[in-house]
């Protein structure tokens, strides 16, 4: 056994590819997209390293071309979930016994493999196809951010391991960091391939074994991630890939006494149900499960009268419409003072009207399609609600078309009611609502921004007046776990911006050392060199 104390170099954020006209990477990515579209995959469950086909299947389609089936996937039933739990528990001892540096090396290797053309273009192309992402959005997260997770998390783990108690004369104090006792359930979202990959791998890095339930709408790209991990040397049973109905998979896992933790990204309603189920089952678990979740957002832009107009408009557009607004961090509600609204409105409408959207294989498109029919229908209903209301008007966009794919125009709603439905509820689509406040009501408008939403994920404040920035930062103290100053509400990077949250936006432990700590259970070992031979204290003597 090696007695070396290894160092892991602090990573730098991975670089995106440019995909410029005439570039090799653009041609190679387009070729990979074409190759993937030629084949309809059959995606099995992967339990204990074995491929399982249940015969209960679903389809993975292209959202911008809904008639094109990318894959048929098998769904786990209660039997398969139980098999996955058994496989995870059986793999646990061997996985713990692998030295920590060897465990982390598997994920560091997977990150390096993403630099290879085959894997990078495959996972980026799969993300573009099954999640309807532009090349920019897909490469930014499914390649660069994914590599960041697999490089920074080992670095954070190494920092944790080296944090040790102080030793004093006559004793040796040590602290071990054990994986949780049992298995971890990872439930991943559709919108980010990188997050889908991080949810099972972060606990696995530090010795946990995992059940991974990917979102149905993105399991096509998740499957390629799983195959990459296997090729990187991930032992069988450490991560078990079990697509299936959320209620069935989740309920079966959460009713098992060895549930040790849940790593979740998704809707607030789903996370609330999971929390309730775990609370009801608390008495049956071997340990209290760790619940780590990032959920919804109703992210704001608040502008002061001194805001610089062009930067403000650009941030609104980029924050609201990148990836069709299907980000938890997407801008959704905007507060603008009356004095600058005419200029903001003119420029905003001009920019939004010029946004090109359609098939992401056309690299000139800024937006693509909504992920699925149910999401399309929900977004359309919000737009129709605003269209029918006397308290709102649609000032640009608002058209929806699902004849070929699930397309929604970038939309701006203007409301006279700061508590209007689309100012309060998460829409998760390319729709923003603007409320124009009177300049003299600036303080009241700040109160409205602070109190309107039950979410508190991201928010942006715009001003050139430094005193106004200081005041807004203080007044919106609990309104956002990620506060941006003169910048759009999304675009945080691992290692640079520990992603936060508050209220019903999650447990505020999504990224970084704080996340890695949640998958570890410390054990302190104190060794006394010269133990006491008398229980009585000197102070007990009277003479």
VMD Tcl script that draws the C-alpha trace (Angstrom):
set ca {
  {0.00 0.00 0.00}
  {1.46 3.36 -0.99}
  {2.22 5.74 1.87}
  {2.50 8.82 -0.36}
  {0.30 11.84 0.37}
  {-0.92 12.81 -3.05}
  {-1.63 16.29 -4.31}
  {-4.35 17.15 -6.82}
  {-3.63 20.32 -8.77}
  {-6.31 22.98 -8.60}
  {-8.03 22.76 -11.99}
  {-8.71 25.53 -14.44}
  {-12.13 25.79 -16.04}
  {-12.36 23.80 -19.25}
  {-12.44 25.72 -22.51}
  {-15.32 25.65 -24.95}
  {-14.73 25.00 -28.60}
  {-15.47 27.91 -30.95}
  {-17.18 26.02 -33.78}
  {-16.33 28.86 -36.15}
  {-17.29 28.74 -39.84}
  {-14.99 26.38 -41.71}
  {-13.49 24.94 -38.52}
  {-12.68 21.27 -38.09}
  {-14.70 21.07 -34.89}
  {-17.85 22.40 -36.55}
  {-17.56 19.87 -39.37}
  {-16.83 17.03 -36.95}
  {-19.75 17.92 -34.69}
  {-22.15 18.07 -37.62}
  {-20.87 14.70 -38.82}
  {-21.46 13.19 -35.37}
  {-24.99 14.59 -35.26}
  {-25.70 13.02 -38.64}
  {-24.29 9.67 -37.47}
  {-26.41 9.60 -34.32}
  {-29.55 10.40 -36.28}
  {-29.01 7.39 -38.54}
  {-29.41 4.88 -35.71}
  {-32.24 4.24 -33.27}
  {-30.62 3.01 -30.07}
  {-32.04 0.50 -27.65}
  {-31.08 1.73 -24.19}
  {-31.07 -0.85 -21.39}
  {-30.87 -0.48 -17.65}
  {-27.34 -1.02 -16.33}
  {-27.41 -2.78 -12.97}
  {-24.25 -4.22 -11.44}
  {-22.60 -3.71 -14.81}
  {-25.19 -5.90 -16.57}
  {-27.55 -4.66 -19.25}
  {-31.17 -5.33 -18.31}
  {-34.09 -5.16 -20.74}
  {-37.52 -5.14 -19.14}
  {-39.75 -4.88 -22.20}
  {-41.55 -1.91 -20.63}
  {-40.26 0.79 -22.94}
  {-40.45 4.47 -23.76}
  {-39.08 6.60 -26.56}
  {-36.48 9.35 -26.67}
  {-37.34 11.86 -29.39}
  {-35.88 15.03 -30.88}
  {-37.89 17.95 -29.44}
  {-37.39 20.13 -32.53}
  {-38.39 17.24 -34.81}
  {-40.75 15.21 -32.65}
  {-41.38 12.50 -35.24}
  {-37.73 11.44 -35.11}
  {-37.10 8.70 -32.52}
  {-33.53 8.64 -31.22}
  {-33.90 5.65 -28.94}
  {-36.19 3.15 -27.31}
  {-35.36 2.81 -23.63}
  {-36.30 0.19 -21.06}
  {-37.94 1.25 -17.81}
  {-37.17 -0.14 -14.39}
  {-39.95 -1.73 -12.36}
  {-39.97 -2.42 -8.64}
  {-38.05 -5.65 -9.23}
  {-35.24 -3.85 -11.11}
  {-35.01 -1.06 -8.53}
  {-34.60 -3.71 -5.83}
  {-31.93 -5.38 -7.96}
  {-30.12 -2.04 -8.30}
  {-30.22 -1.48 -4.53}
  {-28.77 -4.93 -3.96}
  {-26.07 -4.32 -6.58}
  {-25.15 -0.99 -4.99}
  {-24.94 -2.48 -1.50}
  {-22.92 -5.46 -2.73}
  {-20.44 -3.19 -4.53}
  {-19.98 -0.94 -1.51}
  {-17.22 -2.74 0.40}
  {-14.98 -3.27 -2.61}
  {-15.47 0.37 -3.66}
  {-14.59 1.66 -0.18}
  {-11.51 -0.56 -0.12}
  {-10.15 1.05 -3.29}
  {-7.77 3.82 -2.12}
  {-9.25 7.29 -2.45}
  {-6.69 8.39 -5.02}
  {-7.55 5.45 -7.28}
  {-11.27 6.22 -6.97}
  {-10.76 9.85 -7.90}
  {-8.45 8.87 -10.75}
  {-11.36 7.20 -12.56}
  {-13.26 10.49 -12.77}
  {-10.17 12.52 -13.57}
  {-9.56 10.08 -16.41}
  {-13.17 10.45 -17.59}
  {-12.65 14.23 -17.75}
  {-9.57 13.74 -19.92}
  {-11.44 11.32 -22.16}
  {-13.93 14.13 -22.83}
  {-11.10 15.90 -24.65}
  {-11.09 13.11 -27.21}
  {-13.10 13.89 -30.30}
  {-15.22 10.77 -30.10}
  {-16.54 11.40 -26.62}
  {-16.82 15.18 -26.74}
  {-18.66 15.29 -30.05}
  {-20.83 12.30 -29.11}
  {-22.06 13.78 -25.84}
  {-22.43 17.30 -27.25}
  {-24.31 15.97 -30.29}
  {-26.54 13.79 -28.11}
  {-27.35 16.81 -25.94}
  {-28.18 18.92 -28.98}
  {-30.50 16.23 -30.29}
  {-32.38 14.97 -27.25}
  {-32.45 18.24 -25.27}
  {-32.71 20.61 -28.27}
  {-29.68 22.69 -27.34}
  {-27.67 24.89 -29.64}
  {-24.02 23.94 -30.11}
  {-22.99 26.82 -27.85}
  {-25.27 25.78 -25.00}
  {-24.42 22.08 -25.39}
  {-20.65 22.45 -25.53}
  {-20.68 24.94 -22.67}
  {-22.21 22.46 -20.25}
  {-22.20 18.92 -21.66}
  {-18.48 19.21 -22.42}
  {-16.82 22.07 -20.51}
  {-18.94 22.03 -17.34}
  {-18.94 18.25 -17.21}
  {-15.13 18.24 -17.29}
  {-15.17 20.89 -14.55}
  {-17.31 18.70 -12.29}
  {-15.00 15.73 -12.77}
  {-11.86 17.80 -12.14}
  {-12.94 20.17 -9.38}
  {-14.81 17.62 -7.26}
  {-11.70 15.44 -6.77}
  {-9.81 18.60 -5.86}
  {-12.47 19.52 -3.28}
  {-12.46 15.96 -1.93}
  {-8.68 16.09 -1.49}
  {-9.04 19.37 0.45}
  {-11.56 17.73 2.77}
  {-9.38 14.68 3.41}
  {-6.41 16.80 4.47}
  {-8.43 18.75 7.07}
  {-7.29 17.08 10.28}
  {-7.62 17.84 14.01}
  {-4.73 19.27 16.00}
  {-2.36 16.84 17.72}
  {-1.04 17.62 21.19}
  {1.50 15.92 23.43}
  {0.65 12.37 24.48}
  {-2.09 11.77 21.92}
  {-2.64 11.25 18.22}
  {-5.85 12.63 16.73}
  {-7.06 11.60 13.30}
  {-10.20 12.13 11.28}
  {-11.47 9.74 8.65}
  {-14.11 10.68 6.11}
  {-16.33 7.67 5.52}
  {-18.90 7.33 2.75}
  {-22.48 7.21 3.99}
  {-23.79 3.86 5.24}
  {-26.13 2.57 2.56}
  {-26.81 3.79 -0.98}
  {-27.47 7.20 -2.54}
  {-30.37 7.89 -4.89}
  {-29.48 10.41 -7.64}
  {-32.43 11.91 -9.54}
  {-31.27 14.10 -12.40}
  {-33.02 16.76 -14.53}
  {-33.47 17.03 -18.28}
  {-31.89 20.42 -18.87}
  {-28.18 19.90 -18.15}
  {-26.16 16.85 -19.15}
  {-23.39 18.01 -16.81}
  {-25.70 18.20 -13.81}
  {-27.17 14.81 -14.72}
  {-23.63 13.40 -14.66}
  {-22.64 15.19 -11.47}
  {-25.51 13.97 -9.32}
  {-24.41 10.31 -9.27}
  {-20.67 10.88 -9.61}
  {-20.12 13.37 -6.77}
  {-21.24 10.85 -4.10}
  {-19.48 8.00 -5.90}
  {-16.11 9.78 -5.87}
  {-15.95 9.64 -2.09}
  {-16.93 5.97 -1.77}
  {-20.71 5.86 -2.05}
  {-22.59 3.57 -4.40}
  {-25.49 5.04 -6.29}
  {-28.82 4.48 -8.02}
  {-29.09 6.95 -10.91}
  {-32.55 7.74 -12.23}
  {-32.07 10.04 -15.23}
  {-34.86 12.23 -16.56}
  {-36.71 10.50 -19.39}
  {-36.31 13.49 -21.71}
  {-32.51 13.45 -21.42}
  {-31.61 9.85 -20.76}
  {-30.26 9.57 -24.32}
  {-27.34 11.85 -23.46}
  {-27.14 10.40 -19.93}
  {-26.68 6.92 -21.40}
  {-23.58 8.07 -23.28}
  {-22.24 9.54 -20.03}
  {-22.76 6.18 -18.34}
  {-20.93 4.38 -21.14}
  {-18.03 6.84 -20.84}
  {-17.77 6.18 -17.11}
  {-17.69 2.44 -17.73}
  {-14.93 2.86 -20.28}
  {-13.01 5.05 -17.82}
  {-12.91 2.07 -15.44}
  {-15.87 2.60 -13.09}
  {-16.42 -0.75 -11.32}
  {-19.70 -2.58 -11.76}
  {-22.43 -1.66 -9.29}
  {-20.92 1.66 -8.18}
  {-23.42 3.58 -10.31}
  {-26.55 1.75 -11.44}
  {-28.42 3.33 -14.36}
  {-32.16 2.86 -13.90}
  {-34.50 4.89 -16.12}
  {-38.10 4.58 -15.05}
  {-41.18 6.28 -13.69}
  {-40.19 8.70 -10.95}
  {-42.89 7.66 -8.52}
  {-42.00 3.98 -8.80}
  {-38.21 4.33 -8.70}
  {-38.25 6.96 -5.99}
  {-40.84 5.28 -3.79}
  {-39.08 1.91 -3.90}
  {-35.71 3.45 -3.08}
  {-37.07 5.74 -0.35}
  {-38.82 2.84 1.38}
  {-35.56 0.91 1.76}
  {-33.90 1.05 5.20}
  {-30.43 1.52 3.65}
  {-31.26 4.77 1.86}
  {-28.35 7.01 2.87}
  {-28.98 10.12 0.79}
  {-30.75 11.76 -2.12}
  {-29.00 13.96 -4.68}
  {-31.69 15.80 -6.62}
  {-32.21 18.51 -9.19}
  {-35.73 19.14 -10.43}
  {-39.03 20.68 -9.44}
  {-39.79 22.04 -6.00}
  {-43.03 20.02 -5.87}
  {-41.17 16.75 -6.47}
  {-38.50 17.55 -3.90}
  {-41.17 18.46 -1.34}
  {-42.81 15.06 -1.87}
  {-39.46 13.30 -1.46}
  {-38.72 15.22 1.73}
  {-42.16 14.30 3.08}
  {-41.68 10.61 2.25}
  {-38.26 10.49 3.90}
  {-39.64 12.23 7.00}
  {-42.45 9.69 7.25}
  {-39.94 6.85 6.93}
  {-37.34 8.34 9.29}
  {-37.77 5.62 11.88}
  {-37.02 2.77 9.49}
  {-33.68 4.05 8.15}
  {-30.34 2.86 9.47}
  {-29.16 6.50 9.37}
  {-30.88 9.80 8.71}
  {-30.63 10.26 4.93}
  {-28.87 13.33 3.57}
  {-31.20 15.32 1.30}
  {-29.44 17.62 -1.16}
  {-31.62 19.35 -3.73}
  {-31.64 22.22 -6.16}
  {-35.13 23.03 -7.32}
  {-37.06 25.92 -8.87}
  {-36.42 29.58 -9.53}
  {-38.27 32.78 -10.37}
  {-35.21 34.81 -11.10}
  {-35.29 38.58 -11.25}
  {-33.60 41.52 -12.87}
  {-34.00 44.73 -10.89}
  {-32.91 47.94 -12.57}
  {-32.17 51.28 -10.94}
  {-32.71 54.54 -12.83}
  {-28.93 54.80 -13.37}
  {-28.69 51.42 -15.12}
  {-26.73 51.34 -18.38}
  {-29.38 50.51 -20.97}
  {-27.53 48.37 -23.51}
  {-26.01 46.12 -20.84}
  {-29.38 45.82 -19.13}
  {-31.18 44.80 -22.32}
  {-28.47 42.31 -23.27}
  {-28.61 40.70 -19.83}
  {-32.39 40.41 -19.93}
  {-32.32 38.73 -23.34}
  {-29.40 36.40 -22.63}
  {-30.74 35.52 -19.20}
  {-34.29 34.86 -20.37}
  {-33.91 33.13 -23.72}
  {-30.70 31.08 -23.69}
  {-31.77 27.44 -23.89}
  {-35.37 28.61 -24.29}
  {-35.49 29.76 -20.67}
  {-35.29 26.16 -19.47}
  {-32.74 26.89 -16.77}
  {-33.41 27.21 -13.08}
  {-31.30 30.38 -13.25}
  {-33.14 31.94 -16.22}
  {-34.46 35.49 -15.93}
  {-38.23 35.41 -15.48}
  {-39.35 38.70 -13.87}
  {-38.01 42.19 -14.51}
  {-38.45 45.47 -12.60}
  {-37.74 48.65 -14.58}
  {-38.12 52.30 -13.45}
  {-40.49 54.46 -15.48}
  {-37.79 56.98 -16.39}
  {-35.75 54.49 -18.47}
  {-38.57 52.21 -19.63}
  {-39.22 53.90 -23.01}
  {-35.60 53.38 -24.10}
  {-35.40 49.90 -22.58}
  {-38.65 48.90 -24.29}
  {-37.57 50.11 -27.72}
  {-34.27 48.28 -27.59}
  {-35.68 45.17 -25.92}
  {-38.43 44.70 -28.48}
  {-35.99 45.23 -31.31}
  {-33.57 42.61 -29.99}
  {-36.23 40.04 -29.10}
  {-37.99 40.39 -32.44}
  {-34.68 39.60 -34.14}
  {-33.94 36.38 -32.23}
  {-33.74 33.48 -34.65}
  {-34.94 30.10 -33.45}
  {-35.42 26.64 -34.93}
  {-33.41 23.45 -35.46}
  {-30.10 23.67 -33.50}
  {-28.31 21.95 -36.37}
  {-28.60 25.35 -38.03}
  {-25.85 27.10 -36.07}
  {-27.37 30.52 -36.84}
  {-30.28 29.81 -34.48}
  {-30.04 31.26 -30.97}
  {-32.93 29.20 -29.61}
  {-34.39 25.77 -30.33}
  {-37.38 23.81 -29.03}
  {-39.06 23.22 -25.68}
  {-38.19 19.83 -24.22}
  {-41.54 18.01 -24.51}
  {-45.27 18.32 -25.12}
  {-46.29 18.76 -21.48}
  {-43.82 21.60 -21.01}
  {-44.95 23.21 -24.28}
  {-48.59 23.04 -23.20}
  {-47.81 24.55 -19.81}
  {-45.86 27.49 -21.27}
  {-48.59 28.07 -23.85}
  {-51.20 28.23 -21.07}
  {-49.27 30.98 -19.26}
  {-49.03 32.99 -22.46}
  {-52.76 32.56 -23.07}
  {-53.52 33.61 -19.49}
  {-51.60 36.84 -20.06}
  {-53.28 37.37 -23.43}
  {-56.73 37.09 -21.81}
  {-55.97 39.30 -18.81}
  {-56.77 43.00 -18.49}
  {-53.70 43.34 -16.25}
  {-51.18 42.30 -18.91}
  {-50.29 42.55 -22.56}
  {-47.90 40.61 -24.75}
  {-45.64 43.22 -26.29}
  {-43.55 40.84 -28.38}
  {-43.68 37.13 -29.24}
  {-46.34 34.88 -27.81}
  {-46.76 32.46 -30.72}
  {-46.53 28.70 -30.12}
  {-46.26 25.94 -32.73}
  {-45.96 22.21 -32.08}
  {-46.67 20.96 -35.58}
  {-43.07 19.82 -36.17}
  {-41.37 20.47 -32.85}
  {-42.21 22.23 -29.60}
  {-41.44 25.83 -30.53}
  {-42.36 28.91 -28.47}
  {-41.40 32.41 -29.58}
  {-39.34 34.48 -27.16}
  {-42.04 36.40 -25.33}
  {-42.27 39.59 -23.26}
  {-45.32 40.22 -21.08}
  {-45.92 43.68 -19.63}
  {-48.07 43.79 -16.50}
  {-49.55 46.49 -14.33}
  {-49.85 44.08 -11.40}
  {-46.54 43.26 -9.65}
  {-48.19 40.14 -8.20}
  {-49.46 38.94 -11.58}
  {-49.43 35.17 -12.06}
  {-46.46 35.23 -14.44}
  {-44.50 37.37 -11.96}
  {-44.94 34.75 -9.24}
  {-45.00 31.28 -10.79}
  {-42.14 29.42 -12.43}
  {-42.81 29.03 -16.18}
  {-39.57 27.37 -17.31}
  {-39.76 28.69 -20.84}
  {-38.81 31.70 -23.01}
  {-41.21 34.09 -21.27}
  {-40.40 37.12 -19.14}
  {-42.77 39.51 -17.42}
  {-41.90 43.18 -16.95}
  {-43.29 45.43 -14.24}
  {-42.61 49.16 -14.61}
  {-42.37 50.98 -11.29}
  {-42.50 54.72 -10.68}
  {-39.09 56.14 -9.84}
  {-40.34 57.62 -6.59}
  {-41.58 54.15 -5.57}
  {-38.11 52.62 -5.76}
  {-38.17 51.44 -2.13}
  {-41.57 49.80 -2.51}
  {-40.40 48.15 -5.73}
  {-37.44 46.63 -3.89}
  {-39.87 45.27 -1.31}
  {-41.97 43.76 -4.10}
  {-38.93 42.12 -5.67}
  {-37.90 40.69 -2.31}
  {-41.33 39.35 -1.33}
  {-43.01 38.26 -4.58}
  {-41.46 34.82 -5.06}
  {-41.13 31.79 -2.82}
  {-37.95 31.01 -4.75}
  {-34.56 32.58 -4.18}
  {-32.08 31.20 -6.66}
  {-30.58 33.93 -8.88}
  {-31.12 37.64 -9.29}
  {-29.39 40.53 -11.03}
  {-29.23 44.19 -10.06}
  {-28.32 46.96 -12.48}
  {-27.06 50.44 -11.63}
  {-24.14 52.74 -12.26}
  {-24.72 54.43 -8.89}
  {-22.54 52.55 -6.38}
  {-24.71 53.57 -3.45}
  {-27.75 52.09 -5.19}
  {-25.89 48.82 -5.77}
  {-24.96 48.65 -2.09}
  {-28.56 49.29 -1.04}
  {-30.02 46.74 -3.46}
  {-27.48 44.13 -2.39}
  {-28.52 44.61 1.25}
  {-32.27 44.82 0.65}
  {-32.31 41.65 -1.47}
  {-30.24 39.73 1.08}
  {-32.32 36.52 1.10}
  {-33.82 36.93 -2.36}
  {-31.10 35.07 -4.26}
  {-28.31 32.65 -3.47}
  {-26.54 33.94 -6.59}
  {-26.63 37.72 -6.88}
  {-25.24 39.22 -10.08}
  {-24.24 42.88 -10.39}
  {-24.62 44.34 -13.89}
  {-24.65 40.81 -15.30}
  {-27.24 38.28 -16.49}
  {-28.81 35.85 -14.01}
  {-27.11 32.73 -15.40}
  {-23.58 31.74 -16.34}
  {-21.90 30.69 -13.10}
  {-18.76 28.53 -13.31}
  {-17.58 25.74 -11.01}
  {-14.61 26.86 -8.97}
  {-15.44 30.53 -9.55}
  {-19.03 30.82 -8.38}
  {-20.27 28.39 -5.72}
  {-23.86 28.01 -6.91}
  {-26.26 29.09 -4.20}
  {-29.94 29.20 -3.46}
  {-32.43 29.80 -0.69}
  {-36.07 29.40 0.25}
  {-37.80 26.89 -2.05}
  {-34.93 26.90 -4.54}
  {-33.12 24.14 -2.71}
  {-30.78 23.25 0.13}
  {-27.98 25.52 -1.13}
  {-25.39 22.73 -1.50}
  {-25.23 22.17 -5.24}
  {-21.55 22.69 -6.02}
  {-18.16 22.68 -4.36}
  {-16.70 21.48 -1.08}
  {-20.01 21.96 0.72}
  {-21.62 19.46 -1.65}
  {-18.84 16.89 -1.34}
  {-19.06 17.07 2.45}
  {-22.69 15.97 2.32}
  {-21.65 12.55 1.01}
  {-19.17 11.92 3.82}
  {-19.53 10.92 7.45}
  {-16.55 11.86 9.66}
  {-15.02 9.46 12.17}
  {-12.59 10.85 14.76}
  {-9.94 8.55 16.20}
  {-8.12 9.57 19.37}
  {-5.18 7.49 20.52}
  {-3.74 8.05 23.99}
  {-0.08 7.09 24.27}
  {0.17 6.92 28.05}
  {-3.32 6.16 29.36}
  {-4.35 7.24 32.86}
  {-4.02 4.63 35.60}
  {-6.22 6.34 38.20}
  {-9.71 7.67 37.63}
  {-9.43 10.25 40.44}
  {-8.57 13.87 39.67}
  {-5.88 15.76 41.65}
  {-8.43 18.44 42.59}
  {-10.34 15.85 44.58}
  {-7.62 15.87 47.23}
  {-8.23 17.98 50.38}
  {-4.62 17.90 51.59}
}
mol new
graphics top color blue
foreach p $ca { graphics top sphere $p radius 0.5 }
foreach p [lrange $ca 0 end-1] q [lrange $ca 1 end] { graphics top cylinder $p $q radius 0.2 }
display resetview
